[in-house]
Every structure is written in C-alpha cells, then in structure tokens.
Amino acid sequence: MPKLVAKRPAESLKHVAAPLLPADSEDSLLTQRLRVYLKPEDIEQVWAAYRFSDMAHTGQLRKSGEPYITHPVSVACILAELHMDVPTLVAALLHDVVEDTGVTTQEVSERFGKQVAELVDGLSKLDKIKFSTETEAQAENFRKMLLAMSQDVRVILVKLADRLHNMSTLGVMTPEKRRRTARETLEIYAPIANRLGLNAIYQELEDLSFKHLYPMRYSVISKAILAARGNRKEVVGKILDAIRERLGEMHIEAEVTGREKHLYSIYRKMTGKTVTFSQIYDIYGFRIIVKDLSSCYLALGVLHGLYKPIPGKFKDYIAIPKANGYQSLHTTLFGPFGTPIEVQIRSREMHNIADAGVAAHWLYKTTDAHLTELQQQTHQWLQRLLDIQSESTDSLEFLEHFKVDLFPDEVYVFTPKGKIMALPKGATAVDFAYAVHTDIGNRCVAVKINQELAPLRTELHNGDHVEIITAAHAHPNPAWLNYVATGKARAHIRHFLKSLQTTESAHLGERLLNQALRALHADVAKIDDTHWQKLLRDYGAKNKEEILTDIGLGKRLNVMVAHQLLAMSEEQGERHAKHTNKPLGTITIRGSEGMAVQFAQCCRPIPGDPILGFINKDKGLVIHTHDCPAIRKFRVDPEKWLDVEWDPDGKRLFNVNLKLVVANQRGMLAQIASTIAEAGSNIDHVSMEESDSSAYTNMHFTVQVENRVHLAELMRRIRKIPDVVRINRVKGAGTEQRIQ
C-alpha cells in the first residue's frame, strides 16, 4: 500500500528548539542549510555576522531562559530554508542588535555594508516613541515596516521569519500576551505571508495563532485528525493507487501525494459552514505534480475520466493566477464510497512558487516569465499600500484600510482591453475604478458590466467585463463608503471628502470671522500676520486655515476669535469697549457651499423661506426654517444662532417633500410625473400608500426646485390635474404646510 504523505505544510520551516551547537560549527543546523546553496566564502560572511551578534547579545536571555542568540539564529535557519541571499541572512542575525544592545546602525554599516544596515534599520521598532494606546503603537510600527518593505521586500521576509519563531516559542508568555500576539499574527502577519505567496509560513502562522487563541479547540481537532488518519488510511491509499495507475497508463510522469489540510483551515471550514468534524470529508487532499504546463491539463482529463467531477468545483488558477502568483488546477471529484476528493494539479515550477512565493526569486535563480510577473505584482501591491498610507490621516485608519485590503478571497474581472484584474470578494464597480487609477475612481459616474449599464454599487463576479464611465466634474460620493470593499477605494474616498470639507469649512469660517469683525467695526484689512501668529501660538494651531476650518465646523465661535484678534491691536481697548455689544450682520447663503453648509432634513429649507443658521459642532453651519419645530430646543444658546439670508442669484436645486391625495385612477402616477417634468423639476423619490378609503391614494414625492416661487408654480400645475384632491408641502416628520 502506498505511504500517505501526511507532513505538516510548514514542518521544514518550524524551528521550535533552539540550536544546541554554535551556529558556525560544522554540525549546526544553520551550517547544514547554508551548505546546500552557498559558497564557502558566503558562509563565512554569515558566520562573521553570527559571532558579532553573539558578542553583542552576551548576557541577554530570552523569557524561556535560553541565551538570546538562539532567536536570531533560528530566524536565519528559517530564511536559509528559503535559500535567501547573504545580506538577508546577515540582517536576520543582526536584526535585534541595534534595538537591544549598544550597537549603532553606523557600526553595522561599517562592518557589513550599507545594504545590511538598511535592512536592519527597516526592522527596528519605534520603542522610543510613546503612544496613547497599544493599538496605536502597533499601527504605527506596522506603518514603518510597510515603508521599509516598500524599499526592499526582504524586510518583510525577515520580519515574517522573526514572527514565526516568536510564535513557536510563545508558550512562556502570559496568557494575555499570547492571545494578543496570536490575534495580531492572525489578522496581519499570516495574511501578508499569504499575499506574498509564502504558503508554508502562512499556514504555520495560522496554526500557531489558532493554538494560542483557542487551545482547547486546537487540541480537540488535533486528536480528531489523528484518529481520522487511521480510519481513512485505506480509502486514501486506494485513491492514490488508482490515480497513479491511470496516469501511468496514459504515460504521464507525475508525483502523486496525499496531503493533510492544516488545522486552522479545517476549523475555519467547520465554523464557516457550521458543520462538525465528522461532516468534513476533505481533510485529505491530493496533489499531482507534473513536468510541464501541458501535462497539467492532460492529467486533469485523466482524473475526470477516472472519477466524475462535481459541477461548479473546478478552478483554473493557471490561466488566471491568484494575486500572490499561485498557479494550479483545482478540481473536486466524486471518489469511492461517495467521498468528495479535492485535487491540485501543477507543474514543478508552479509548485516551487506555490511554496516560496516572492522568495522563489532567491530560491530558484530563473528567468521564468511568471516569476518576473509575480515580482511586479508584489511591487504593485506594495505601491497600493503606500497610496493608502499617504491618504490615511492616522495610523489606526491606515491599519483599518490595510486589513480590508488583505482579504484572501478574490474575484477576477476584465478591463475593456482584456487585462485581468484581481479584486477582493464583494468588490463593486467603484473598487474597480479605483484599482484602475485614482482619478478614474474620483471621476466615475456610471459603469457598464458585460456591455450593460449598471449601478456603481453593483457587486462584481468572476469573468465580468467592466468599463467605467467618467465625467470631468464628478467627485466621490460619501454613500460609496457604504459598499466599497478595498482599502484603496475607502482611503481615497475618505481623503477626498475630508479635504473637500476642510476647504469648504475654511471658506465658510473666513466669511463668519469677517462678519464678526465688521460687527465690531474693525477694518479686516488691518488684521495682519502679526495678529494671526500670536493667535496661533495661543491656540496651539498649525496655521490660519486650521482656525478658520474650526470656525466653519462650529468648533470655535467666530465672535470669540474676532475679539481675541482685536485684543492684540494697539487700539483694542477703545474698540472693544465701544462695540462689544453690536449685533452681528447677516451672512448670505448661496446654496453652493458644499459640505460646510448643510440644509436641515427636518424642514428642508429652500430659497424664499425665512431661515436661521445654527452652528453645530463637527457639522458646521446648519440651515433651518424660522418655524422649524426642531429648533426650539436650541433657542437657549443664542450665541450659536446666526442671521442668514438667501443669495438672490443662487443657482441650485433643493429637495422638497410633497404629499398628494389623489383619486385611485389608472395612469395617475404617469400624469403627475409628466406635469412635474414640464414644470422644470426633477423627481428624486416617490412612494405610495393607500388612504383610509380605497377610492383614494396617498403619494409622497421628493422633488427638486430652485426656490419658493418655483415650488408654488409646480404645486399650482399639479393642483390643476382633475383627480388631485389635495397637495401639501411636508416639513419634517408629519409637519405639513399648504402653499396657496
């Protein structure tokens, strides 16, 4: 009976036990791994770094009581298994000397070269900076790591090896520390390893995180797998024999192995599908490695002739590789006794990249075109993260966007020119637009999916052909944040909206401040930089725009800022005493101020309505009608109210709610809609409900009008329709007003 290969995926990379021998001895594990692919002079460089690190860490112990040098040596062993180059191995041995000893980056540079020093510096933590929370510290540390790895991806390879060894020795830490580190590993480091194609490290990090987060569940599933291994051994053996025999008959050279799924993937399937362990039949999968690409498809045909394929369970990752460069054919078959069989088919080159990912660049010196493409994809991914980082206002926001961007499940769609783009599962047309280019995302107004117009919120599926339609004056809509799925799209939308709000609020704040200064009979032109510089120091603000923005957002009162500016003038005493109680003037509302001026939803004011302005913290200036019931509770704070008036030349459409009672006749909706259009108005929303009598129907319209005169004309036209019984303008919840 063929022997089942039940090796854990990352077993060769695990380095739980500390090296018992000096790393530069002939029999050490590190030396054995280095001899496989390095020249003697290269090995000597690694040994020199080991001796330097051993000397620097003299007297330092790990939590487990072992000499500290065992950790950097273990990290170097993991990287040697990936056949990393000498600078990476040297950096791994020295990655803690700058942080934990008196050695400086300059010393490292002089002894081992600038390249190694840059790698070590990229791995240094921000211990000297104090943060308000541990989460903020984690976010900022990760942000720095991103900047370093964008310059050299080897930084993250060393960091992942460092995290792998720390996770394997995490048992000596407190339970709280173990859980926190395991959660961080599961949410950030394991997905990064997956995204870079480092499959062995990815799976081991997931299993170790699972072990420390849920020790009881880990133990139960481990025991269940051991029991199942014996129970299913005969079935697995028969399947292996059958596959090998049939491939041999077709003269296809292949290496056929059985593989056991790693623990966390089994647990994820159990929780995702809400099934018990006994209901999972694909604990064992099968892998077929052939000599070249064409043999992959030949082997697939042989398998489908041997066992019937399950419809919808075939995936061709060779024609369309995953974003991390992974290539294989995946198929699920009906095996003997009705057991589903998962099979992966790949060439030897594909297998190398599937295990090593971006590290295959060092592991296999080759000119393989796909490997070059993988390097480019990795570079593009890092650049995308840098874009997100530059658009995020703080580290926590960046970390949130980054986690969104690490979803492993992907959909593959086509651009109009036939280029394949990978997006996270659940991505919409807006995500696609931002993936193409930031300007495309900012200017998109519509989308064609498979040559048909569709809403921008439409979720994309595998194989969709997507074409974005843009307009020069379009800009991001805040509603997009409710359905975008990528970190890049979310970061760019938020950045645009914050910039827009800041600019608009600063303009409004300047108008409000000038209004307050004029009320105090001050000459606005005489308020110069000297006054502003002192005010900036008093407030601790960065610049004038920050104070103006705060005024526009309602965080500072314009009257108070005006008084403080004037108090710095040489003539402030007389002016202050004479004009303190003079009322403020009236500010003009154009309707085009954007996000800095908001029109209250409770009363929906339009030009022609008597209005008041209320300074609301974080929202800026909110406009209400004089008779709005919602403003009564705010009257107690008169300092926050402003007299406002409409600009007679303002050009904008405003939403108004109308309620109609109409006879329940066929064609009424079409007749009313036609009348609204003829009056030069748009319908933004319409809904209907039956009234108390089945002879009549209530219709609710949200229409767009220019001003009160336009609204009156619209309502007169609708009233002339014979079957319209009553029409009212609705202000807020249940507040109706008749316009005669």
C-alpha positions in Angstrom: 0.0 0.0 0.0 1.4 3.4 -0.9 2.5 5.5 2.0 0.4 8.6 2.7 2.4 11.8 2.9 0.8 13.5 5.9 3.6 16.0 6.5 2.5 19.3 8.0 2.8 22.0 5.3 5.4 24.2 7.1 7.2 21.4 9.0 10.5 22.2 7.3 10.3 25.8 8.4 9.5 25.2 12.0 12.4 25.8 14.3 10.9 25.4 17.8 14.0 24.0 19.5 17.0 26.4 20.0 20.2 25.3 18.3 22.3 23.4 20.8 25.5 23.9 18.8 27.2 27.2 17.9 25.8 28.3 14.6 29.2 28.4 13.0 30.1 24.8 13.9 30.2 22.2 11.1 27.3 20.2 12.5 24.9 23.0 13.3 21.5 23.2 11.6 22.3 26.6 10.1 25.6 25.4 8.6 23.8 22.3 7.1 21.2 24.5 5.4 23.8 27.1 4.1 26.0 24.4 2.5 23.1 23.4 0.2 23.3 26.6 -1.8 26.0 29.0 -0.7 29.7 29.2 -1.5 32.2 28.8 1.4 33.1 32.5 1.3 29.5 33.4 1.6 29.0 31.1 4.5 32.0 32.8 6.2 30.2 36.1 6.0 27.1 34.6 7.7 29.4 33.2 10.5 31.0 36.6 11.0 27.6 38.1 11.5 26.7 35.3 13.9 29.9 36.0 16.0 29.2 39.7 16.1 25.6 39.2 17.2 26.6 36.6 19.8 29.1 39.1 21.3 26.5 41.9 21.2 23.9 39.8 23.0 26.2 38.4 25.6 24.4 38.0 28.9 21.0 38.6 27.5 18.4 35.8 28.0 15.0 35.1 26.4 11.9 34.7 28.6 12.4 30.9 28.3 15.9 31.3 30.0 17.8 30.4 26.8 20.6 32.7 25.5 19.2 35.4 23.3 21.4 34.5 20.4 19.2 31.4 19.8 16.4 33.6 18.4 18.3 35.4 15.6 20.0 32.0 14.7 16.6 30.4 14.5 15.3 33.2 12.2 18.3 32.8 10.0 17.7 29.0 9.8 14.1 29.6 8.6 15.4 32.0 5.9 18.2 29.6 4.9 15.5 27.0 4.2 14.1 29.5 1.7 17.6 29.9 0.2 17.7 33.7 0.9 20.8 35.7 -0.1 23.7 36.6 2.2 22.6 40.2 3.1 19.2 38.8 4.2 20.8 36.1 6.4 23.2 38.6 7.9 20.3 41.1 8.6 18.4 38.2 10.3 21.3 37.5 12.6 21.7 41.2 13.4 18.0 42.3 13.4 17.9 43.0 17.2 21.4 44.3 17.9 20.6 47.9 17.2 17.4 47.8 19.2 18.5 45.7 22.2 22.3 46.4 22.5 24.6 49.4 22.3 25.5 48.7 18.6 24.6 51.5 16.2 23.3 51.4 12.6 26.6 53.1 11.6 28.6 50.3 13.1 26.6 47.7 11.3 27.1 49.6 8.0 30.8 49.8 8.5 31.2 46.1 9.4 28.6 44.5 7.0 27.8 47.1 4.4 25.1 49.7 3.7 22.6 47.2 2.3 22.6 45.1 5.5 22.4 48.3 7.6 19.3 49.4 5.7 17.6 46.0 6.2 18.4 46.1 9.9 17.1 49.7 10.2 13.9 48.8 8.4 13.4 46.1 11.1 14.0 48.4 14.1 10.9 49.1 16.2 9.7 52.5 17.5 10.3 51.8 21.2 11.4 55.4 21.9 8.1 56.9 20.8 5.3 56.8 23.4 1.7 56.2 22.2 -1.6 56.7 24.0 -2.7 53.1 23.3 -1.1 49.8 22.5 -3.2 49.6 19.4 -1.9 52.9 18.1 1.7 51.7 18.8 1.0 48.5 16.8 -0.4 50.5 13.9 2.5 52.9 13.8 5.1 50.1 14.0 3.4 48.4 11.1 3.3 51.6 9.1 7.0 52.0 9.5 7.5 48.4 8.5 5.5 49.0 5.3 7.6 51.9 4.4 10.8 49.8 4.8 9.5 46.8 2.9 8.3 49.0 0.1 12.0 49.8 -0.5 13.1 46.2 -0.1 10.7 43.3 0.2 13.4 41.3 2.1 12.5 43.3 5.2 9.1 41.6 5.5 10.6 38.2 4.8 12.9 38.6 7.8 10.0 40.0 9.8 7.8 37.0 9.0 10.6 34.6 9.9 11.1 36.5 13.2 7.3 36.3 13.9 7.3 32.6 13.1 10.0 31.7 15.6 8.4 34.0 18.2 5.1 32.3 17.7 6.7 28.8 18.1 8.2 29.9 21.5 5.2 31.9 22.7 4.3 29.4 25.5 6.5 31.1 28.1 4.4 34.3 27.8 1.4 35.2 29.9 -2.0 34.1 28.6 -3.0 37.7 27.8 0.3 38.3 25.9 -0.1 35.1 24.0 -3.7 35.9 22.9 -2.8 39.5 21.9 0.2 38.3 19.8 -1.7 35.5 18.3 -4.6 37.8 17.3 -2.1 40.3 15.7 -0.4 37.4 13.8 -3.7 36.0 12.5 -5.1 39.4 11.4 -1.9 40.9 9.9 1.2 38.7 9.5 -0.4 35.5 8.3 -2.4 37.3 5.6 0.8 39.2 4.5 2.6 35.8 4.1 -0.3 34.5 2.1 -0.4 37.7 -0.1 3.4 37.2 -0.8 2.8 33.6 -1.7 4.8 32.2 1.3 2.4 29.3 1.7 4.5 27.3 4.3 5.0 30.3 6.6 1.3 31.4 6.1 -0.1 28.0 7.2 2.3 27.6 10.1 1.5 31.1 11.4 -2.2 30.4 11.2 -1.9 27.1 13.1 0.3 28.6 15.8 -2.1 31.5 16.2 -5.0 29.1 16.4 -3.2 27.1 19.1 -2.7 30.1 21.4 -6.1 31.8 20.7 -8.2 28.6 21.1 -6.0 26.0 22.9 -9.0 23.6 23.7 -10.3 23.7 20.1 -6.8 23.2 18.7 -6.4 20.1 21.0 -9.7 18.6 20.1 -9.2 19.0 16.3 -5.6 17.6 16.5 -6.8 14.5 18.3 -9.7 14.1 15.8 -7.3 14.3 12.9 -5.0 11.6 14.4 -8.0 9.3 14.8 -9.3 10.0 11.3 -5.8 9.4 9.9 -6.0 5.8 10.9 -9.7 5.4 9.9 -9.3 6.8 6.4 -5.8 5.4 5.6 -7.2 2.6 3.5 -9.5 4.9 1.4 -6.7 7.3 0.8 -4.4 4.5 -0.2 -6.9 3.2 -2.8 -7.3 6.6 -4.3 -3.6 7.2 -4.5 -3.1 3.8 -6.2 -5.9 4.4 -8.7 -4.6 7.9 -9.7 -1.0 6.7 -10.1 -2.1 3.7 -12.1 -4.3 5.7 -14.5 -1.6 8.4 -15.0 0.9 5.7 -15.7 -1.3 4.1 -18.4 -1.5 7.5 -20.1 2.3 7.9 -19.9 2.1 11.0 -17.8 5.1 11.4 -15.5 3.7 12.6 -12.1 4.4 12.7 -8.4 1.2 12.0 -6.6 0.9 12.6 -2.9 -1.8 12.9 -0.3 -1.8 16.0 1.9 -3.4 16.8 5.2 -5.1 20.2 5.5 -3.7 22.4 8.2 -5.7 22.7 11.4 -6.8 26.3 11.1 -8.3 25.7 7.6 -10.3 22.8 9.0 -11.5 24.9 11.9 -12.4 27.8 9.5 -14.5 25.4 7.4 -16.2 24.0 10.4 -17.2 27.5 11.7 -17.9 28.9 8.2 -20.2 26.1 7.2 -21.5 25.3 10.7 -20.6 21.6 10.4 -19.0 19.1 12.8 -15.6 17.5 12.2 -17.2 14.2 11.1 -19.1 16.1 8.3 -15.9 17.3 6.7 -14.7 14.8 4.1 -11.9 16.8 2.5 -9.4 16.7 5.4 -7.1 15.0 3.0 -6.4 16.5 -0.4 -4.3 15.1 -3.2 -1.6 16.9 -5.2 -0.3 15.9 -8.6 3.0 17.5 -9.7 3.8 17.0 -13.4 6.7 18.2 -15.6 5.2 21.0 -17.6 2.1 23.1 -18.2 0.5 21.0 -21.0 0.8 17.9 -18.7 -1.4 19.7 -16.1 -4.4 19.7 -18.5 -3.7 16.1 -19.7 -3.7 15.0 -16.1 -6.9 16.8 -15.5 -8.6 15.0 -18.3 -7.3 11.6 -17.0 -8.7 12.4 -13.5 -12.1 13.4 -14.9 -12.2 10.1 -16.7 -11.4 8.2 -13.5 -13.8 10.0 -11.2 -16.8 12.2 -12.0 -16.1 15.9 -11.4 -18.5 17.8 -9.1 -20.1 20.6 -11.2 -19.0 24.2 -10.2 -16.0 22.9 -8.2 -13.3 23.4 -10.9 -11.0 26.4 -10.8 -8.2 27.2 -13.3 -5.6 29.2 -11.5 -3.1 28.5 -14.3 -4.9 30.6 -16.9 -5.8 33.2 -14.2 -3.2 33.1 -11.4 -4.0 34.3 -7.9 -2.7 37.8 -7.0 0.1 36.2 -5.0 1.3 34.3 -8.1 -0.2 30.9 -7.1 -0.9 28.6 -10.1 -2.7 25.3 -10.0 -5.7 23.5 -11.4 -8.2 22.7 -8.6 -11.0 20.1 -9.1 -13.3 18.2 -6.7 -14.3 14.7 -7.7 -16.8 12.1 -6.5 -14.4 9.5 -5.1 -15.1 5.9 -4.0 -17.9 5.5 -1.4 -19.2 8.9 -2.5 -16.4 10.7 -0.7 -15.5 14.1 -2.3 -11.9 14.3 -3.4 -10.0 17.7 -3.7 -7.1 17.5 -6.2 -4.5 20.1 -7.1 -2.5 19.7 -10.3 0.6 21.8 -11.0 4.0 21.8 -12.7 7.2 21.6 -10.7 7.9 25.3 -11.3 4.3 26.2 -10.1 4.9 24.0 -7.0 8.1 25.9 -6.2 6.4 29.3 -6.4 3.3 28.0 -4.5 5.5 27.2 -1.5 8.0 30.0 -1.7 6.1 32.9 -3.3 8.3 36.0 -3.7 11.1 34.2 -2.0 11.3 32.0 -5.1 13.3 34.8 -6.7 16.2 33.9 -4.4 15.3 30.2 -4.0 15.3 29.4 -7.8 17.6 31.6 -10.0 15.5 31.6 -13.1 14.3 33.8 -15.9 10.8 32.3 -15.6 8.3 34.9 -17.0 5.7 34.2 -14.4 8.2 34.7 -11.6 9.0 38.1 -13.1 5.3 39.0 -13.2 4.9 37.9 -9.6 7.7 40.3 -8.6 5.8 43.1 -10.5 2.5 42.2 -8.8 4.2 42.3 -5.4 5.7 45.7 -6.2 2.3 47.0 -7.3 0.7 45.7 -4.1 3.2 47.5 -2.0 2.7 50.7 -4.0 -1.0 50.4 -3.4 -0.4 50.1 0.3 1.8 53.2 0.1 -1.0 55.1 -1.6 -3.4 54.0 1.1 -0.9 55.1 3.7 -0.4 58.6 2.2 -4.2 59.1 2.1 -4.9 57.9 5.6 -4.9 60.7 8.3 -3.6 58.5 11.1 -2.0 55.1 11.8 -5.2 53.5 13.1 -7.2 54.5 10.0 -4.4 53.1 7.8 -4.4 49.8 9.7 -8.1 49.5 9.2 -7.8 50.1 5.4 -4.9 47.7 5.3 -6.8 44.9 6.9 -9.6 45.4 4.4 -7.0 45.0 1.6 -5.8 41.6 2.9 -8.9 39.5 2.1 -7.7 36.3 0.5 -10.9 35.5 -1.4 -10.7 37.2 -4.8 -12.8 37.7 -8.0 -11.2 38.2 -11.4 -12.6 40.7 -13.8 -11.6 42.1 -17.2 -10.9 45.6 -18.3 -12.2 46.9 -21.7 -8.7 46.0 -23.2 -8.9 42.4 -21.8 -6.5 42.9 -18.9 -7.3 40.7 -15.9 -7.6 42.5 -12.5 -7.9 40.7 -9.1 -10.2 42.3 -6.5 -11.5 41.1 -3.1 -14.7 39.2 -3.0 -17.6 41.6 -2.6 -15.8 44.4 -4.6 -18.0 46.8 -6.5 -17.6 48.9 -9.7 -16.3 51.7 -7.5 -13.5 49.4 -6.2 -12.6 48.5 -9.8 -12.5 52.2 -10.8 -10.0 53.0 -8.0 -8.0 49.9 -8.8 -7.5 51.1 -12.4 -6.5 54.6 -11.3 -7.3 57.1 -8.5 -8.5 59.7 -11.0 -10.8 57.1 -12.6 -12.3 56.4 -9.2 -12.7 60.1 -8.3 -14.5 60.9 -11.6 -16.6 57.8 -12.1 -20.3 58.3 -12.7 -21.5 55.0 -14.2 -20.4 51.6 -15.2 -21.0 49.1 -18.0 -20.8 45.4 -16.8 -20.8 43.0 -19.7 -21.8 45.8 -22.1 -24.9 46.7 -20.0 -25.3 49.8 -17.8 -25.4 49.0 -14.1 -25.4 50.9 -10.8 -21.9 51.7 -9.3 -22.8 49.7 -6.2 -23.1 46.5 -8.3 -21.0 43.7 -6.9 -18.6 42.2 -9.4 -18.3 38.5 -10.2 -15.7 36.3 -11.9 -15.3 36.9 -15.6 -17.2 40.2 -15.7 -16.1 42.7 -18.4 -16.1 46.1 -16.6 -16.0 49.6 -18.3 -16.1 52.7 -16.1 -17.7 55.9 -17.5 -16.3 59.1 -16.1 -17.2 62.8 -16.1 -14.7 65.7 -15.7 -16.6 67.5 -12.9 -17.7 64.4 -11.0 -16.3 63.7 -7.5 -16.6 60.9 -4.9 -20.0 60.4 -3.1 -20.0 59.8 0.7 -22.5 57.0 0.1 -19.8 55.0 -1.7 -18.2 54.2 1.7 -21.2 52.0 2.5 -20.4 49.5 -0.2 -16.7 49.7 -1.3 -14.6 46.6 -0.3 -11.0 47.6 -0.9 -8.8 49.6 1.4 -7.5 51.8 -1.5 -11.0 52.9 -2.5 -12.0 53.6 1.1 -8.9 55.6 1.8 -9.1 57.7 -1.3 -12.8 58.5 -0.8 -12.3 59.5 2.8 -9.3 61.6 1.9 -11.2 63.4 -0.8 -14.2 64.1 1.4 -12.0 65.3 4.3 -10.1 67.6 2.0 -13.3 68.9 0.5 -14.9 69.5 3.9 -11.7 71.2 5.2 -11.5 73.6 2.2 -15.2 74.4 2.3 -15.3 74.9 6.0 -12.2 77.2 5.9 -14.0 79.4 3.3 -17.2 79.5 5.5 -15.1 80.2 8.6 -13.4 83.1 6.9 -16.8 84.6 6.0 -18.1 84.1 9.5 -15.0 85.7 11.0 -15.1 88.7 8.7 -18.8 89.1 9.6 -17.9 89.2 13.3 -15.1 91.7 12.7 -17.3 94.0 10.7 -19.9 93.9 13.5 -17.1 95.1 15.8 -16.3 97.9 13.3 -12.9 96.5 12.7 -11.0 97.0 9.5 -10.5 93.4 8.2 -7.5 94.6 6.1 -5.6 95.7 9.2 -5.7 92.2 10.7 -2.2 91.2 9.6 0.1 88.2 10.1 1.4 89.6 13.4 -2.1 89.2 15.0 -2.5 85.8 13.4 0.9 84.5 14.6 0.2 85.4 18.2 -3.3 83.8 17.9 -1.8 80.6 16.5 0.6 80.4 19.5 -2.2 80.9 22.0 -4.4 78.3 20.3 -1.6 75.9 19.6 -2.8 75.7 15.9 -0.6 74.9 13.0 -1.8 77.6 10.6 -4.6 80.1 9.9 -6.6 77.6 7.8 -6.9 75.3 10.9 -8.6 78.1 12.9 -10.8 79.1 10.0 -11.8 75.5 9.5 -12.7 75.1 13.2 -14.9 78.2 12.9 -16.7 76.8 9.8 -17.2 73.5 11.6 -18.6 75.2 14.7 -15.7 74.1 16.9 -14.8 77.8 17.6 -17.1 80.8 17.8 -16.4 83.5 15.3 -17.2 86.2 17.9 -14.6 84.9 20.3 -11.9 84.6 17.7 -12.7 88.2 16.4 -12.4 89.6 20.0 -9.1 87.9 20.5 -7.7 89.2 17.2 -8.7 92.7 18.1 -7.4 92.4 21.6 -3.9 92.1 20.0 -4.3 95.5 18.3 -2.8 98.7 19.8 -6.3 100.3 19.7 -8.1 97.3 21.1 -9.2 98.9 24.4 -11.4 101.7 22.9 -12.8 99.5 20.1 -13.6 96.6 22.4 -15.4 98.8 24.9 -17.4 100.7 22.3 -18.5 97.9 20.0 -18.7 94.6 22.0 -22.5 94.5 22.1 -23.1 95.4 18.5 -25.2 92.6 16.8 -23.6 90.6 14.0 -24.5 91.2 10.4 -26.3 88.8 8.1 -24.5 86.1 6.2 -25.5 85.2 2.7 -26.3 81.6 1.8 -25.6 80.7 -1.9 -26.6 77.0 -1.7 -23.2 76.0 -3.3 -21.1 76.0 -0.1 -21.0 72.1 -0.3 -20.4 70.2 2.9 -19.6 73.3 5.0 -23.3 74.4 4.9 -26.0 71.8 5.5 -29.7 72.1 5.0 -31.7 70.5 7.8 -33.6 67.4 6.8 -36.3 68.2 9.4 -37.6 71.2 7.5 -35.8 71.2 4.1 -35.5 75.0 3.6 -35.5 76.4 0.1 -34.7 79.9 -1.2 -37.6 82.2 -0.3 -38.2 80.5 3.1 -37.2 82.7 6.2 -34.2 80.9 7.6 -31.8 80.8 10.6 -28.3 79.4 10.8 -27.2 77.2 13.7 -23.5 76.5 14.4 -23.3 72.7 15.0 -20.0 71.2 16.3 -18.5 69.0 13.6 -21.2 69.7 11.1 -20.6 73.4 10.5 -23.5 75.7 9.7 -26.9 74.0 9.6 -29.8 76.0 8.0 -33.3 75.7 9.4 -36.6 77.5 8.5 -37.8 80.1 11.1 -40.8 77.9 12.0 -39.0 74.6 12.2 -40.2 72.7 15.4 -36.7 71.1 15.8 -35.0 74.4 16.6 -37.0 75.3 19.7 -34.7 73.2 22.0 -31.7 75.1 20.6 -33.0 78.6 21.3 -31.4 78.5 24.8 -28.0 79.1 23.3 -28.4 82.3 21.2 -24.6 82.6 20.6 -24.8 79.7 18.2 -27.5 81.3 16.1 -26.8 83.5 13.1 -29.0 85.6 10.9 -28.7 84.2 7.4 -30.4 85.2 4.1 -30.6 83.7 0.6 -28.4 84.9 -2.2 -30.9 86.2 -4.8 -28.6 84.9 -7.6 -28.0 81.5 -6.2 -28.3 78.6 -8.7 -29.0 75.2 -7.2 -31.8 72.7 -7.0 -33.2 72.0 -3.5 -35.2 68.9 -2.3 -38.8 69.4 -1.1 -41.2 66.8 0.2 -44.8 66.9 -1.2 -47.8 64.8 -0.1 -50.6 64.3 -2.6 -54.0 62.7 -2.1 -55.3 61.6 -5.5 -58.2 59.6 -6.8 -57.3 55.9 -7.3 -57.3 56.1 -11.1 -55.2 54.3 -13.7 -52.3 56.4 -15.0 -52.2 59.0 -12.2 -48.5 58.5 -11.4 -47.5 58.9 -15.0 -49.7 62.1 -15.4 -48.3 63.7 -12.2 -44.7 62.8 -13.2 -45.2 64.4 -16.6 -46.6 67.6 -15.0 -43.5 67.8 -12.7 -41.2 67.4 -15.6 -43.0 70.1 -17.6 -42.6 72.5 -14.7 -38.8 72.1 -14.9 -38.5 70.0 -11.8 -36.9 66.6 -11.1 -38.3 63.7 -9.0 -35.8 62.4 -6.5 -38.0 59.9 -4.8 -41.6 58.7 -4.9 -43.7 56.3 -2.8 -47.4 55.4 -2.4 -49.7 54.2 0.3 -53.4 53.5 0.5 -55.5 56.0 2.4 -58.4 55.2 4.7 -60.7 54.9 1.6 -59.8 52.6 -1.3 -61.0 55.3 -3.6 -58.0 57.5 -2.8 -54.2 57.0 -2.6 -51.5 59.0 -0.8 -48.5 59.8 -2.9 -45.2 61.1 -1.4 -42.8 62.9 -3.7 -39.3 64.4 -3.1 -38.9 66.9 -5.9 -36.1 69.3 -6.7 -37.0 73.0 -7.2 -34.9 76.3 -7.5 -36.8 78.3 -4.9 -40.2 79.0 -3.2 -41.6 80.7 -6.4 -40.7 77.6 -8.5 -42.3 75.4 -5.9 -45.6 77.4 -5.9 -45.8 77.2 -9.7 -45.2 73.4 -9.6 -47.9 72.9 -7.0 -50.4 75.1 -8.9 -49.8 72.9 -12.0 -50.3 69.7 -10.1 -53.4 71.0 -8.5 -55.0 71.6 -11.9 -55.0 67.8 -12.5 -58.7 66.9 -12.0 -58.1 63.8 -9.9 -55.6 65.5 -7.5 -57.7 66.1 -4.3 -55.1 67.8 -2.1 -51.4 68.7 -2.2 -49.2 69.8 0.7 -45.6 70.6 1.3 -44.3 68.4 4.1 -41.7 69.8 6.5 -40.1 67.1 8.6 -42.0 64.3 10.3 -45.7 65.0 9.9 -45.4 68.8 9.6 -47.3 69.9 6.6 -47.6 73.4 5.1 -50.1 74.5 2.4 -48.9 76.9 -0.2 -51.8 78.8 -1.8 
